């Protein structure tokens, strides 16, 4: 089985974080070639971190989000004949921490009969395979309509439009051509399990943990701190990679203070609103310091 992986990356500071290196090491266990496409520039020191891990790397600002990186990686592989001898093509990105081997996932999915699959099938908005980890077999990635679809990827104004125009319709687009889809894990509710139920997924042996879980206060329905404890118990290197990432990008106090705690702390220290009686109020440490009628 020959596999090619296209890894989409973005970092506003052009840093190749430790967790990305760890993810690529796990990816290298199941992929014969890795194409690394970044939607940012990076200096030579950062780029050197990828030596021996990836087979092709490109840093540029294209502004087309992950699907733009998938497109560029796909056409590089196709134009250089890499797809000719490949059996599977992987699309994956740096939106997750990879905390254990991907081999068991592929061993499980190899026993299923499908043309393409994803790590998670979500029912949020509509049924679809989530685009942070997708696997396509040869009949799919060499199909003319798939190639045309890849070529039609263009700049979108925001990530919501990327999801609306590319992630959500891709599954049904391929199914309508006649291809069969599958997923390692199918959501049991309408909400996206990668952000709402990360502990559930961890117990299902899914090795990918979304970064958004730690950032958005509204995202996770479970204890983020318990998630961190579970990651620590499973793999201390991954735990340290998570801590190092957020200490670099958010706060030296992580994990004492999580990014998702910031909004809560702000509301404790400072509140501004309108009372039931129609008065504008400001509170500091929940103590009223200003109140006035709205004109």
C-alpha atoms as an extended CHARMM CRD file, in Angstrom:
* protein
*
       295  EXT
         1         1  UNK       CA              0.0000000000        0.0000000000        0.0000000000  PROA      1               0.0000000000
         2         2  UNK       CA              1.5270000000        3.2940000000       -1.1340000000  PROA      2               0.0000000000
         3         3  UNK       CA              0.2580000000        6.5070000000        0.4140000000  PROA      3               0.0000000000
         4         4  UNK       CA              0.9520000000       10.1820000000       -0.1620000000  PROA      4               0.0000000000
         5         5  UNK       CA              0.0230000000       12.7170000000        2.5300000000  PROA      5               0.0000000000
         6         6  UNK       CA             -0.5420000000       16.4160000000        1.9480000000  PROA      6               0.0000000000
         7         7  UNK       CA             -0.1060000000       18.3250000000        5.1890000000  PROA      7               0.0000000000
         8         8  UNK       CA             -1.5760000000       21.8410000000        5.2670000000  PROA      8               0.0000000000
         9         9  UNK       CA             -0.0090000000       24.2570000000        7.7380000000  PROA      9               0.0000000000
        10        10  UNK       CA             -0.3860000000       27.8520000000        8.8790000000  PROA      10              0.0000000000
        11        11  UNK       CA              1.3360000000       29.8340000000       11.6070000000  PROA      11              0.0000000000
        12        12  UNK       CA              1.1270000000       33.6110000000       11.7730000000  PROA      12              0.0000000000
        13        13  UNK       CA              4.6830000000       33.7910000000       13.1440000000  PROA      13              0.0000000000
        14        14  UNK       CA              6.1630000000       31.2540000000       10.7380000000  PROA      14              0.0000000000
        15        15  UNK       CA              6.9850000000       28.7890000000       13.5200000000  PROA      15              0.0000000000
        16        16  UNK       CA              7.1330000000       25.0190000000       13.0860000000  PROA      16              0.0000000000
        17        17  UNK       CA              5.9100000000       23.9620000000       16.5180000000  PROA      17              0.0000000000
        18        18  UNK       CA              6.9550000000       20.7810000000       18.3320000000  PROA      18              0.0000000000
        19        19  UNK       CA              3.4680000000       19.3200000000       17.9860000000  PROA      19              0.0000000000
        20        20  UNK       CA              3.7100000000       19.6400000000       14.1800000000  PROA      20              0.0000000000
        21        21  UNK       CA              7.0070000000       17.7380000000       14.2000000000  PROA      21              0.0000000000
        22        22  UNK       CA              5.4180000000       15.0140000000       16.3340000000  PROA      22              0.0000000000
        23        23  UNK       CA              2.3910000000       14.8320000000       14.0110000000  PROA      23              0.0000000000
        24        24  UNK       CA              4.6660000000       14.4430000000       10.9810000000  PROA      24              0.0000000000
        25        25  UNK       CA              6.5650000000       11.6240000000       12.6990000000  PROA      25              0.0000000000
        26        26  UNK       CA              3.3190000000        9.7300000000       13.1940000000  PROA      26              0.0000000000
        27        27  UNK       CA              2.2820000000       10.5470000000        9.6290000000  PROA      27              0.0000000000
        28        28  UNK       CA              5.5740000000        9.1880000000        8.3390000000  PROA      28              0.0000000000
        29        29  UNK       CA              4.6690000000        5.7880000000        9.8340000000  PROA      29              0.0000000000
        30        30  UNK       CA              1.7520000000        5.3940000000        7.4040000000  PROA      30              0.0000000000
        31        31  UNK       CA              2.7190000000        7.5990000000        4.4140000000  PROA      31              0.0000000000
        32        32  UNK       CA              5.4520000000        6.8950000000        1.8550000000  PROA      32              0.0000000000
        33        33  UNK       CA              5.7300000000       10.5650000000        0.9260000000  PROA      33              0.0000000000
        34        34  UNK       CA              4.7050000000       13.7340000000        2.7630000000  PROA      34              0.0000000000
        35        35  UNK       CA              4.0670000000       17.0440000000        1.0290000000  PROA      35              0.0000000000
        36        36  UNK       CA              4.1560000000       20.0090000000        3.4250000000  PROA      36              0.0000000000
        37        37  UNK       CA              2.3780000000       23.1470000000        2.1890000000  PROA      37              0.0000000000
        38        38  UNK       CA              2.3230000000       26.2320000000        4.4260000000  PROA      38              0.0000000000
        39        39  UNK       CA              0.1800000000       29.3340000000        3.9500000000  PROA      39              0.0000000000
        40        40  UNK       CA              2.9600000000       31.4980000000        5.4100000000  PROA      40              0.0000000000
        41        41  UNK       CA              6.6570000000       32.1910000000        5.0960000000  PROA      41              0.0000000000
        42        42  UNK       CA              9.2880000000       30.8070000000        7.4820000000  PROA      42              0.0000000000
        43        43  UNK       CA             12.9690000000       31.4580000000        7.9410000000  PROA      43              0.0000000000
        44        44  UNK       CA             15.6670000000       28.9040000000        7.1780000000  PROA      44              0.0000000000
        45        45  UNK       CA             16.0380000000       27.8500000000       10.7970000000  PROA      45              0.0000000000
        46        46  UNK       CA             12.3590000000       26.9130000000       11.0100000000  PROA      46              0.0000000000
        47        47  UNK       CA             12.3550000000       25.1960000000        7.6260000000  PROA      47              0.0000000000
        48        48  UNK       CA             15.3340000000       23.0700000000        8.6580000000  PROA      48              0.0000000000
        49        49  UNK       CA             13.1400000000       21.4440000000       11.3250000000  PROA      49              0.0000000000
        50        50  UNK       CA             11.3680000000       19.5840000000        8.5140000000  PROA      50              0.0000000000
        51        51  UNK       CA             14.4780000000       17.9400000000        7.0710000000  PROA      51              0.0000000000
        52        52  UNK       CA             14.1830000000       14.1670000000        7.0220000000  PROA      52              0.0000000000
        53        53  UNK       CA             10.4580000000       14.3300000000        7.8020000000  PROA      53              0.0000000000
        54        54  UNK       CA              8.8930000000       15.5680000000        4.5600000000  PROA      54              0.0000000000
        55        55  UNK       CA              9.6340000000       14.9330000000        0.8810000000  PROA      55              0.0000000000
        56        56  UNK       CA              8.5420000000       18.3170000000       -0.4700000000  PROA      56              0.0000000000
        57        57  UNK       CA              7.9340000000       21.6030000000        1.2890000000  PROA      57              0.0000000000
        58        58  UNK       CA              6.6260000000       24.9550000000        0.1250000000  PROA      58              0.0000000000
        59        59  UNK       CA              6.1920000000       28.1250000000        2.1690000000  PROA      59              0.0000000000
        60        60  UNK       CA              4.1630000000       30.9200000000        0.5780000000  PROA      60              0.0000000000
        61        61  UNK       CA              1.2430000000       33.1650000000        1.4060000000  PROA      61              0.0000000000
        62        62  UNK       CA             -1.6700000000       32.0430000000       -0.7760000000  PROA      62              0.0000000000
        63        63  UNK       CA             -4.5950000000       33.0150000000        1.4640000000  PROA      63              0.0000000000
        64        64  UNK       CA             -6.7580000000       30.0470000000        0.4460000000  PROA      64              0.0000000000
        65        65  UNK       CA             -6.7470000000       28.2980000000        3.8300000000  PROA      65              0.0000000000
        66        66  UNK       CA             -6.1980000000       24.5290000000        4.1300000000  PROA      66              0.0000000000
        67        67  UNK       CA             -7.9980000000       23.6700000000        0.9080000000  PROA      67              0.0000000000
        68        68  UNK       CA             -5.6540000000       25.9800000000       -0.9760000000  PROA      68              0.0000000000
        69        69  UNK       CA             -2.7330000000       24.0470000000        0.4970000000  PROA      69              0.0000000000
        70        70  UNK       CA             -4.3930000000       20.7420000000       -0.4020000000  PROA      70              0.0000000000
        71        71  UNK       CA             -4.7710000000       22.0180000000       -3.9690000000  PROA      71              0.0000000000
        72        72  UNK       CA             -1.1300000000       23.0440000000       -4.2770000000  PROA      72              0.0000000000
        73        73  UNK       CA              0.0920000000       19.7810000000       -2.7840000000  PROA      73              0.0000000000
        74        74  UNK       CA             -2.1930000000       17.7590000000       -5.0370000000  PROA      74              0.0000000000
        75        75  UNK       CA             -0.9820000000       19.4100000000       -8.2260000000  PROA      75              0.0000000000
        76        76  UNK       CA              2.6430000000       19.0660000000       -7.2010000000  PROA      76              0.0000000000
        77        77  UNK       CA              2.1220000000       15.3310000000       -6.6470000000  PROA      77              0.0000000000
        78        78  UNK       CA              0.1840000000       14.9190000000       -9.8840000000  PROA      78              0.0000000000
        79        79  UNK       CA              2.5620000000       16.9440000000      -12.0540000000  PROA      79              0.0000000000
        80        80  UNK       CA              5.5760000000       15.0560000000      -10.7130000000  PROA      80              0.0000000000
        81        81  UNK       CA              4.0720000000       11.5980000000      -11.2160000000  PROA      81              0.0000000000
        82        82  UNK       CA              3.8070000000       10.8250000000       -7.5130000000  PROA      82              0.0000000000
        83        83  UNK       CA              0.1270000000        9.9090000000       -7.8000000000  PROA      83              0.0000000000
        84        84  UNK       CA              0.7190000000        7.3520000000      -10.5520000000  PROA      84              0.0000000000
        85        85  UNK       CA              1.9420000000        4.6700000000       -8.1600000000  PROA      85              0.0000000000
        86        86  UNK       CA             -0.0190000000        5.7690000000       -5.0930000000  PROA      86              0.0000000000
        87        87  UNK       CA             -2.9840000000        3.8050000000       -3.7460000000  PROA      87              0.0000000000
        88        88  UNK       CA             -4.2130000000        6.3940000000       -1.2520000000  PROA      88              0.0000000000
        89        89  UNK       CA             -4.0230000000       10.1540000000       -0.8480000000  PROA      89              0.0000000000
        90        90  UNK       CA             -4.2990000000       11.8070000000        2.5720000000  PROA      90              0.0000000000
        91        91  UNK       CA             -5.4020000000       15.3710000000        3.2550000000  PROA      91              0.0000000000
        92        92  UNK       CA             -4.5530000000       16.4930000000        6.8060000000  PROA      92              0.0000000000
        93        93  UNK       CA             -3.6670000000       19.7110000000        8.5980000000  PROA      93              0.0000000000
        94        94  UNK       CA             -2.1470000000       21.2620000000       11.7010000000  PROA      94              0.0000000000
        95        95  UNK       CA             -5.4560000000       22.0710000000       13.4170000000  PROA      95              0.0000000000
        96        96  UNK       CA             -4.9200000000       19.0370000000       15.6840000000  PROA      96              0.0000000000
        97        97  UNK       CA             -2.4110000000       17.6250000000       18.1160000000  PROA      97              0.0000000000
        98        98  UNK       CA             -1.5500000000       14.0280000000       17.1750000000  PROA      98              0.0000000000
        99        99  UNK       CA             -0.9430000000       12.1730000000       20.4400000000  PROA      99              0.0000000000
       100       100  UNK       CA             -0.4320000000        8.5890000000       19.2710000000  PROA      100             0.0000000000
       101       101  UNK       CA              0.1240000000        6.4060000000       16.2270000000  PROA      101             0.0000000000
       102       102  UNK       CA             -2.2290000000        6.4990000000       13.2400000000  PROA      102             0.0000000000
       103       103  UNK       CA             -1.4300000000        2.8850000000       12.3360000000  PROA      103             0.0000000000
       104       104  UNK       CA             -4.3970000000        1.3280000000       14.2400000000  PROA      104             0.0000000000
       105       105  UNK       CA             -6.7860000000        3.7120000000       12.4690000000  PROA      105             0.0000000000
       106       106  UNK       CA             -5.5510000000        2.6340000000        9.0440000000  PROA      106             0.0000000000
       107       107  UNK       CA             -5.5600000000       -1.0470000000       10.0190000000  PROA      107             0.0000000000
       108       108  UNK       CA             -9.2010000000       -0.6890000000       11.0110000000  PROA      108             0.0000000000
       109       109  UNK       CA            -10.2510000000        1.2760000000        7.9150000000  PROA      109             0.0000000000
       110       110  UNK       CA             -8.4230000000       -1.1060000000        5.5620000000  PROA      110             0.0000000000
       111       111  UNK       CA            -10.9420000000       -3.7710000000        6.5620000000  PROA      111             0.0000000000
       112       112  UNK       CA            -13.8380000000       -1.6210000000        5.3290000000  PROA      112             0.0000000000
       113       113  UNK       CA            -15.1000000000       -1.3110000000        1.7780000000  PROA      113             0.0000000000
       114       114  UNK       CA            -15.1470000000        2.3360000000        0.7770000000  PROA      114             0.0000000000
       115       115  UNK       CA            -13.6660000000        4.7270000000       -1.7740000000  PROA      115             0.0000000000
       116       116  UNK       CA            -12.8630000000        7.5520000000        0.6400000000  PROA      116             0.0000000000
       117       117  UNK       CA            -13.0830000000        8.0580000000        4.3740000000  PROA      117             0.0000000000
       118       118  UNK       CA            -12.5470000000       10.5320000000        7.1540000000  PROA      118             0.0000000000
       119       119  UNK       CA            -11.5930000000       10.3940000000       10.7980000000  PROA      119             0.0000000000
       120       120  UNK       CA            -14.9780000000       11.8380000000       11.8030000000  PROA      120             0.0000000000
       121       121  UNK       CA            -18.4040000000       12.0150000000       10.1880000000  PROA      121             0.0000000000
       122       122  UNK       CA            -20.2690000000       15.0190000000       11.5400000000  PROA      122             0.0000000000
       123       123  UNK       CA            -23.9850000000       15.8610000000       11.2930000000  PROA      123             0.0000000000
       124       124  UNK       CA            -23.5030000000       19.5360000000       12.0980000000  PROA      124             0.0000000000
       125       125  UNK       CA            -25.2630000000       21.6500000000        9.4170000000  PROA      125             0.0000000000
       126       126  UNK       CA            -25.2870000000       18.5920000000        7.1220000000  PROA      126             0.0000000000
       127       127  UNK       CA            -23.7710000000       15.1110000000        7.0360000000  PROA      127             0.0000000000
       128       128  UNK       CA            -20.1210000000       15.3420000000        6.0060000000  PROA      128             0.0000000000
       129       129  UNK       CA            -16.6390000000       14.0130000000        6.6310000000  PROA      129             0.0000000000
       130       130  UNK       CA            -14.5210000000       16.5580000000        8.4460000000  PROA      130             0.0000000000
       131       131  UNK       CA            -11.7050000000       17.8990000000        6.3060000000  PROA      131             0.0000000000
       132       132  UNK       CA             -8.9200000000       17.9150000000        8.9050000000  PROA      132             0.0000000000
       133       133  UNK       CA             -8.2250000000       14.2690000000        8.0320000000  PROA      133             0.0000000000
       134       134  UNK       CA             -9.4400000000       12.6810000000        4.7910000000  PROA      134             0.0000000000
       135       135  UNK       CA             -8.2600000000        9.6560000000        2.8310000000  PROA      135             0.0000000000
       136       136  UNK       CA             -9.0380000000        9.0890000000       -0.8680000000  PROA      136             0.0000000000
       137       137  UNK       CA             -8.3950000000        5.9160000000       -2.8570000000  PROA      137             0.0000000000
       138       138  UNK       CA             -6.9920000000        6.0110000000       -6.3810000000  PROA      138             0.0000000000
       139       139  UNK       CA            -10.3140000000        5.8300000000       -8.2290000000  PROA      139             0.0000000000
       140       140  UNK       CA            -11.3070000000        9.0060000000       -6.4220000000  PROA      140             0.0000000000
       141       141  UNK       CA             -8.1630000000       11.1370000000       -6.5310000000  PROA      141             0.0000000000
       142       142  UNK       CA             -7.5330000000       10.3540000000      -10.2070000000  PROA      142             0.0000000000
       143       143  UNK       CA            -11.1490000000       10.9350000000      -11.2810000000  PROA      143             0.0000000000
       144       144  UNK       CA            -11.6110000000       13.8550000000      -13.6640000000  PROA      144             0.0000000000
       145       145  UNK       CA            -14.3930000000       15.4110000000      -11.5790000000  PROA      145             0.0000000000
       146       146  UNK       CA            -12.2300000000       15.2810000000       -8.4630000000  PROA      146             0.0000000000
       147       147  UNK       CA             -9.3450000000       16.9050000000      -10.3460000000  PROA      147             0.0000000000
       148       148  UNK       CA            -11.7120000000       19.6040000000      -11.6400000000  PROA      148             0.0000000000
       149       149  UNK       CA            -13.0580000000       20.1410000000       -8.1130000000  PROA      149             0.0000000000
       150       150  UNK       CA             -9.5350000000       20.6000000000       -6.7570000000  PROA      150             0.0000000000
       151       151  UNK       CA             -8.7610000000       23.0620000000       -9.5450000000  PROA      151             0.0000000000
       152       152  UNK       CA            -11.8250000000       25.1510000000       -8.7100000000  PROA      152             0.0000000000
       153       153  UNK       CA            -10.6290000000       25.9180000000       -5.1600000000  PROA      153             0.0000000000
       154       154  UNK       CA            -10.2010000000       29.6860000000       -4.8430000000  PROA      154             0.0000000000
       155       155  UNK       CA             -9.7120000000       32.3390000000       -2.1790000000  PROA      155             0.0000000000
       156       156  UNK       CA            -12.5430000000       32.6910000000        0.3410000000  PROA      156             0.0000000000
       157       157  UNK       CA            -13.0490000000       35.6950000000        2.5840000000  PROA      157             0.0000000000
       158       158  UNK       CA            -13.1720000000       33.6780000000        5.7960000000  PROA      158             0.0000000000
       159       159  UNK       CA            -13.0330000000       30.1450000000        7.1830000000  PROA      159             0.0000000000
       160       160  UNK       CA            -16.8440000000       29.9670000000        7.3740000000  PROA      160             0.0000000000
       161       161  UNK       CA            -16.9990000000       30.2670000000        3.5840000000  PROA      161             0.0000000000
       162       162  UNK       CA            -14.2870000000       27.6200000000        3.2470000000  PROA      162             0.0000000000
       163       163  UNK       CA            -16.4260000000       25.2340000000        5.3070000000  PROA      163             0.0000000000
       164       164  UNK       CA            -19.5960000000       26.1620000000        3.4030000000  PROA      164             0.0000000000
       165       165  UNK       CA            -18.1130000000       25.9040000000       -0.0960000000  PROA      165             0.0000000000
       166       166  UNK       CA            -15.5970000000       23.0700000000        0.2880000000  PROA      166             0.0000000000
       167       167  UNK       CA            -15.7480000000       20.9780000000        3.4660000000  PROA      167             0.0000000000
       168       168  UNK       CA            -19.5260000000       20.5440000000        3.7550000000  PROA      168             0.0000000000
       169       169  UNK       CA            -20.3690000000       19.6500000000        0.1250000000  PROA      169             0.0000000000
       170       170  UNK       CA            -17.3220000000       17.4740000000       -0.6480000000  PROA      170             0.0000000000
       171       171  UNK       CA            -18.7420000000       14.2450000000        0.7980000000  PROA      171             0.0000000000
       172       172  UNK       CA            -22.0650000000       14.4460000000       -1.0420000000  PROA      172             0.0000000000
       173       173  UNK       CA            -20.2730000000       15.6190000000       -4.2160000000  PROA      173             0.0000000000
       174       174  UNK       CA            -18.1820000000       12.4370000000       -4.3120000000  PROA      174             0.0000000000
       175       175  UNK       CA            -21.1040000000       10.2330000000       -3.2770000000  PROA      175             0.0000000000
       176       176  UNK       CA            -23.2070000000       11.6470000000       -6.1290000000  PROA      176             0.0000000000
       177       177  UNK       CA            -20.4770000000       10.6040000000       -8.5680000000  PROA      177             0.0000000000
       178       178  UNK       CA            -20.8820000000        7.0600000000       -7.2550000000  PROA      178             0.0000000000
       179       179  UNK       CA            -18.1590000000        6.7660000000       -4.6360000000  PROA      179             0.0000000000
       180       180  UNK       CA            -18.7980000000        5.2140000000       -1.2230000000  PROA      180             0.0000000000
       181       181  UNK       CA            -17.7480000000        7.0250000000        1.9400000000  PROA      181             0.0000000000
       182       182  UNK       CA            -17.0560000000        5.8320000000        5.4700000000  PROA      182             0.0000000000
       183       183  UNK       CA            -15.6680000000        7.1750000000        8.7450000000  PROA      183             0.0000000000
       184       184  UNK       CA            -13.6630000000        5.8270000000       11.6480000000  PROA      184             0.0000000000
       185       185  UNK       CA            -16.1340000000        7.5020000000       14.0220000000  PROA      185             0.0000000000
       186       186  UNK       CA            -19.6320000000        8.8080000000       13.3170000000  PROA      186             0.0000000000
       187       187  UNK       CA            -21.1100000000       11.5190000000       15.5430000000  PROA      187             0.0000000000
       188       188  UNK       CA            -24.1290000000       10.5930000000       17.6410000000  PROA      188             0.0000000000
       189       189  UNK       CA            -25.5810000000       14.0850000000       17.7720000000  PROA      189             0.0000000000
       190       190  UNK       CA            -25.8590000000       17.2330000000       15.7060000000  PROA      190             0.0000000000
       191       191  UNK       CA            -22.8900000000       19.0410000000       17.2480000000  PROA      191             0.0000000000
       192       192  UNK       CA            -19.3150000000       18.5930000000       16.0600000000  PROA      192             0.0000000000
       193       193  UNK       CA            -17.7240000000       15.9360000000       18.3440000000  PROA      193             0.0000000000
       194       194  UNK       CA            -14.1270000000       17.0120000000       17.6610000000  PROA      194             0.0000000000
       195       195  UNK       CA            -14.6900000000       20.1800000000       19.6740000000  PROA      195             0.0000000000
       196       196  UNK       CA            -17.5840000000       19.2020000000       21.9640000000  PROA      196             0.0000000000
       197       197  UNK       CA            -16.5890000000       15.6500000000       22.9750000000  PROA      197             0.0000000000
       198       198  UNK       CA            -12.7850000000       15.2930000000       22.8170000000  PROA      198             0.0000000000
       199       199  UNK       CA            -12.6800000000       12.8990000000       25.7900000000  PROA      199             0.0000000000
       200       200  UNK       CA            -15.2290000000       10.6340000000       24.1290000000  PROA      200             0.0000000000
       201       201  UNK       CA            -13.0980000000       10.5600000000       20.9870000000  PROA      201             0.0000000000
       202       202  UNK       CA             -9.9540000000        9.8650000000       23.0060000000  PROA      202             0.0000000000
       203       203  UNK       CA            -11.6760000000        6.8480000000       24.5550000000  PROA      203             0.0000000000
       204       204  UNK       CA            -12.5460000000        5.7050000000       21.0190000000  PROA      204             0.0000000000
       205       205  UNK       CA             -8.7800000000        5.6420000000       20.3210000000  PROA      205             0.0000000000
       206       206  UNK       CA             -8.8440000000        8.6530000000       18.0020000000  PROA      206             0.0000000000
       207       207  UNK       CA             -5.3320000000       10.1540000000       18.2590000000  PROA      207             0.0000000000
       208       208  UNK       CA             -6.1780000000       13.6780000000       17.0400000000  PROA      208             0.0000000000
       209       209  UNK       CA             -7.1980000000       16.4330000000       19.4770000000  PROA      209             0.0000000000
       210       210  UNK       CA             -8.4180000000       19.7330000000       18.0340000000  PROA      210             0.0000000000
       211       211  UNK       CA             -6.5920000000       22.8930000000       19.1210000000  PROA      211             0.0000000000
       212       212  UNK       CA             -9.9390000000       24.6990000000       19.2170000000  PROA      212             0.0000000000
       213       213  UNK       CA            -10.9520000000       22.6430000000       22.2540000000  PROA      213             0.0000000000
       214       214  UNK       CA             -8.4790000000       24.6210000000       24.3790000000  PROA      214             0.0000000000
       215       215  UNK       CA             -9.2560000000       27.9970000000       22.8300000000  PROA      215             0.0000000000
       216       216  UNK       CA            -13.0140000000       28.4130000000       22.5630000000  PROA      216             0.0000000000
       217       217  UNK       CA            -15.0080000000       28.5380000000       25.8020000000  PROA      217             0.0000000000
       218       218  UNK       CA            -18.1570000000       27.6470000000       23.8740000000  PROA      218             0.0000000000
       219       219  UNK       CA            -16.6450000000       24.6750000000       22.0420000000  PROA      219             0.0000000000
       220       220  UNK       CA            -16.1040000000       21.9190000000       24.6000000000  PROA      220             0.0000000000
       221       221  UNK       CA            -18.8900000000       20.2840000000       26.6260000000  PROA      221             0.0000000000
       222       222  UNK       CA            -16.3700000000       18.3110000000       28.6860000000  PROA      222             0.0000000000
       223       223  UNK       CA            -13.6380000000       19.2730000000       31.1420000000  PROA      223             0.0000000000
       224       224  UNK       CA            -10.6410000000       20.6180000000       29.2600000000  PROA      224             0.0000000000
       225       225  UNK       CA             -8.4730000000       20.0440000000       32.3030000000  PROA      225             0.0000000000
       226       226  UNK       CA             -9.5550000000       16.4010000000       32.4590000000  PROA      226             0.0000000000
       227       227  UNK       CA             -8.6600000000       16.1610000000       28.7770000000  PROA      227             0.0000000000
       228       228  UNK       CA             -5.1770000000       17.4540000000       29.5570000000  PROA      228             0.0000000000
       229       229  UNK       CA             -4.8300000000       14.9040000000       32.3630000000  PROA      229             0.0000000000
       230       230  UNK       CA             -5.8930000000       12.1290000000       29.9850000000  PROA      230             0.0000000000
       231       231  UNK       CA             -3.3650000000       13.2580000000       27.3720000000  PROA      231             0.0000000000
       232       232  UNK       CA             -0.6520000000       13.3960000000       30.0590000000  PROA      232             0.0000000000
       233       233  UNK       CA             -1.4700000000        9.8350000000       31.1360000000  PROA      233             0.0000000000
       234       234  UNK       CA             -1.4450000000        8.6450000000       27.5320000000  PROA      234             0.0000000000
       235       235  UNK       CA              1.6560000000       10.4270000000       26.2490000000  PROA      235             0.0000000000
       236       236  UNK       CA              3.7590000000       12.9320000000       28.1970000000  PROA      236             0.0000000000
       237       237  UNK       CA              5.5400000000       14.1710000000       25.0440000000  PROA      237             0.0000000000
       238       238  UNK       CA              2.2020000000       15.1680000000       23.5140000000  PROA      238             0.0000000000
       239       239  UNK       CA              1.1940000000       16.8620000000       26.7690000000  PROA      239             0.0000000000
       240       240  UNK       CA              4.4090000000       18.8920000000       26.7540000000  PROA      240             0.0000000000
       241       241  UNK       CA              3.8930000000       19.7840000000       23.0770000000  PROA      241             0.0000000000
       242       242  UNK       CA              0.4130000000       21.1210000000       23.8660000000  PROA      242             0.0000000000
       243       243  UNK       CA              1.7500000000       23.1640000000       26.7880000000  PROA      243             0.0000000000
       244       244  UNK       CA              4.6800000000       24.5220000000       24.7550000000  PROA      244             0.0000000000
       245       245  UNK       CA              2.3700000000       25.5530000000       21.9170000000  PROA      245             0.0000000000
       246       246  UNK       CA             -0.0380000000       27.4990000000       24.1050000000  PROA      246             0.0000000000
       247       247  UNK       CA              2.7440000000       29.0300000000       26.2070000000  PROA      247             0.0000000000
       248       248  UNK       CA              4.2220000000       30.3700000000       22.9610000000  PROA      248             0.0000000000
       249       249  UNK       CA              0.9830000000       31.5690000000       21.4090000000  PROA      249             0.0000000000
       250       250  UNK       CA             -1.1660000000       32.4100000000       24.4200000000  PROA      250             0.0000000000
       251       251  UNK       CA              0.2180000000       32.5900000000       27.9270000000  PROA      251             0.0000000000
       252       252  UNK       CA              3.1620000000       31.4610000000       30.0330000000  PROA      252             0.0000000000
       253       253  UNK       CA              0.5580000000       30.5100000000       32.6560000000  PROA      253             0.0000000000
       254       254  UNK       CA             -0.8220000000       27.6270000000       30.5670000000  PROA      254             0.0000000000
       255       255  UNK       CA             -2.1500000000       25.1650000000       31.7550000000  PROA      255             0.0000000000
       256       256  UNK       CA             -2.8970000000       27.0210000000       35.0040000000  PROA      256             0.0000000000
       257       257  UNK       CA             -4.9620000000       29.4290000000       32.9250000000  PROA      257             0.0000000000
       258       258  UNK       CA             -6.3880000000       28.0420000000       29.6830000000  PROA      258             0.0000000000
       259       259  UNK       CA             -7.1870000000       30.1940000000       26.6380000000  PROA      259             0.0000000000
       260       260  UNK       CA            -10.8350000000       29.2030000000       27.0210000000  PROA      260             0.0000000000
       261       261  UNK       CA            -10.7600000000       30.6890000000       30.5690000000  PROA      261             0.0000000000
       262       262  UNK       CA             -9.8820000000       34.1820000000       29.3600000000  PROA      262             0.0000000000
       263       263  UNK       CA            -13.4500000000       35.2770000000       28.5450000000  PROA      263             0.0000000000
       264       264  UNK       CA            -14.6390000000       34.0050000000       31.9120000000  PROA      264             0.0000000000
       265       265  UNK       CA            -11.8820000000       35.9300000000       33.7180000000  PROA      265             0.0000000000
       266       266  UNK       CA            -12.6880000000       39.0690000000       31.7680000000  PROA      266             0.0000000000
       267       267  UNK       CA            -16.3280000000       38.8400000000       32.8590000000  PROA      267             0.0000000000
       268       268  UNK       CA            -15.2440000000       38.5180000000       36.4910000000  PROA      268             0.0000000000
       269       269  UNK       CA            -12.9700000000       41.5720000000       36.3560000000  PROA      269             0.0000000000
       270       270  UNK       CA            -15.0630000000       43.7380000000       34.0270000000  PROA      270             0.0000000000
       271       271  UNK       CA            -18.7180000000       43.6930000000       33.0430000000  PROA      271             0.0000000000
       272       272  UNK       CA            -20.6670000000       46.1720000000       30.9590000000  PROA      272             0.0000000000
       273       273  UNK       CA            -24.3410000000       45.8590000000       30.0840000000  PROA      273             0.0000000000
       274       274  UNK       CA            -27.8880000000       47.1440000000       30.3360000000  PROA      274             0.0000000000
       275       275  UNK       CA            -30.0270000000       46.3740000000       33.3610000000  PROA      275             0.0000000000
       276       276  UNK       CA            -33.6980000000       45.3240000000       33.2440000000  PROA      276             0.0000000000
       277       277  UNK       CA            -34.6300000000       48.8850000000       34.1830000000  PROA      277             0.0000000000
       278       278  UNK       CA            -32.8300000000       50.1740000000       31.0770000000  PROA      278             0.0000000000
       279       279  UNK       CA            -29.7320000000       51.5740000000       32.7680000000  PROA      279             0.0000000000
       280       280  UNK       CA            -26.1910000000       51.2320000000       31.4240000000  PROA      280             0.0000000000
       281       281  UNK       CA            -23.9210000000       49.7160000000       34.0740000000  PROA      281             0.0000000000
       282       282  UNK       CA            -20.2380000000       48.8920000000       34.5280000000  PROA      282             0.0000000000
       283       283  UNK       CA            -18.9570000000       46.4700000000       37.1650000000  PROA      283             0.0000000000
       284       284  UNK       CA            -15.3930000000       45.7230000000       38.2550000000  PROA      284             0.0000000000
       285       285  UNK       CA            -14.9460000000       42.5410000000       40.2590000000  PROA      285             0.0000000000
       286       286  UNK       CA            -18.7700000000       42.4000000000       40.1600000000  PROA      286             0.0000000000
       287       287  UNK       CA            -18.9500000000       45.6640000000       42.1050000000  PROA      287             0.0000000000
       288       288  UNK       CA            -21.0020000000       48.4110000000       40.3560000000  PROA      288             0.0000000000
       289       289  UNK       CA            -18.7980000000       51.4320000000       39.6060000000  PROA      289             0.0000000000
       290       290  UNK       CA            -21.0120000000       53.2420000000       37.1000000000  PROA      290             0.0000000000
       291       291  UNK       CA            -24.7290000000       53.4320000000       36.3340000000  PROA      291             0.0000000000
       292       292  UNK       CA            -26.5730000000       55.7850000000       34.0530000000  PROA      292             0.0000000000
       293       293  UNK       CA            -29.8400000000       56.0650000000       32.1680000000  PROA      293             0.0000000000
       294       294  UNK       CA            -29.5650000000       55.4470000000       28.4510000000  PROA      294             0.0000000000
       295       295  UNK       CA            -30.5290000000       58.5400000000       26.5280000000  PROA      295             0.0000000000
